[in-house]
């Protein structure tokens, strides 16, 4: 069987996936931002700090990964972590 699809280059894959994932991340961040509306939600100072701390940590990890250009180093977790106890 002959594969008629053209193989995408790493650059093409980055551009396609990068655009989709960045868009999805921004949409999700806007949804998290909506949680700050005290008219509809009630939260403690600790919960607010947990959210902002975790988001900042993840953004810093992304910055470091792009800065360090760590090829092949992937950290995958199969479980969704518990942020609130």
Secondary structure, DSSP 8 states (H G I E B T S, - for coil): ----S----HHHHHHHHHHHHHHHHHHHHHHHHHTT-TTT----HHHHHHHHHHHHHHHHHHHHHHHHT-TT-----SS------
